[in-house]
Amino acid sequence: MRKNKGIIIELTALLDVIFIMLFWMMINVQEGSTKVREDADSRIAQAEAEVVQVREEAEEKLESMREQADSEIKKAQERAENLNRDAAVNQRALENFGKGLMLTINLRYSPGGELIVTNGDIELSRTAVTSESDVYSAISQAMTKAGIVGEDVVLCAFVYDGSRALFRDVSEISDAVNRLGKSYKNFYCTFINTAR
């Protein structure tokens, strides 16, 4: 009987090819994982940069809002202080008005129109009614003589006899009074016609 040794296949060359392919696949996988790692690192860096930028923008907005809130608070405090101060000034003006201390502009006629400015019983100014600018300067001088400054509350009465006063004189005086109202913040004047 004969023994059949069979076919002997040399696997060394095949094994070399398999190892080469396995080595090649490992290198490709390693390169792929390196690329994935680099992409991940790049995305992480980009996300961190975005987070930093968003944080900086949020801090800037917060700081801006704080400054705006501080500004609004300061304005509100100033308004509250001004209200208290203005209320005190108005109260003093009303008390002086109650005592008869107010600026009175009287238009009297002797031979011509004569303007007399008084504060209570004290005569501050006297002038002939020639023009609006003369009347304005006479009233301004009277207010300066009375110690009235731009922030003071001024209660004023323009008293005239409508049956004797000339329209021209009344309109020049009222124009001067209106002009004074623009120069002084708290200037209030009423017109009293004694002929009515």
PyMOL commands that set and color helices and strands:
alter all, ss='L'
color gray80, all
select helices_A, chain A and resi 12-98+132-145+167-183
alter helices_A, ss='H'
color red, helices_A
select strands_A, chain A and resi 103-109+113-119+122-128+153-160+186-193
alter strands_A, ss='S'
color yellow, strands_A
deselect
rebuild
show_as cartoon
